[in-house]
Amino acid sequence: MLAAFAVRAASIAVRHQDPREIQAGHVATAIALDLTTDPRDALPALAVLYRAAELIDQDPSHQFSAANDLLGGQVPELIKFPQRSPNDRSIQATAYVKANDPQGFKFLRTW
């Protein structure tokens, strides 16, 4: 549920050009990471948040680092994710694409 919120926040960030929505997504993803036994469950949300930052002309690495700082430096995945190869952090690698609905831009799951 929290990962779904993060994806929705990333879509809204792009739609409204608002990096605060990316931060909200990072917080939700951090909570999801804390609650899961498999951190891979959060990878799609991280990929979408990374791409959202790019689409609104924000530095994704800075966004992830700032979120980790906000969370007391306790979320190593937020530091590690931007260091992944471009293919491994792409939205396509996590089965997402850019799309539109009646409200505007959104990230859409392909499976």
Stockholm file with secondary structure:
# STOCKHOLM 1.0

chainA/1-111         MLAAFAVRAASIAVRHQDPREIQAGHVATAIALDLTTDPRDALPALAVLYRAAELIDQDPSHQFSAANDLLGGQVPELIKFPQRSPNDRSIQATAYVKANDPQGFKFLRTW
#=GR chainA/1-111 SS CHHHHHHHHHHHHHHHTCHHHHHHHHHHHHHHHHHCSCGGGGHHHHHHHHHHHHHTTCCHHHHHHHHHHHTTTCCHHHHHGGGSCTTTTSTGGGTEEEEEETTEEEEEECC
#=GC SS_cons         CHHHHHHHHHHHHHHHTCHHHHHHHHHHHHHHHHHCSCGGGGHHHHHHHHHHHHHTTCCHHHHHHHHHHHTTTCCHHHHHGGGSCTTTTSTGGGTEEEEEETTEEEEEECC
//
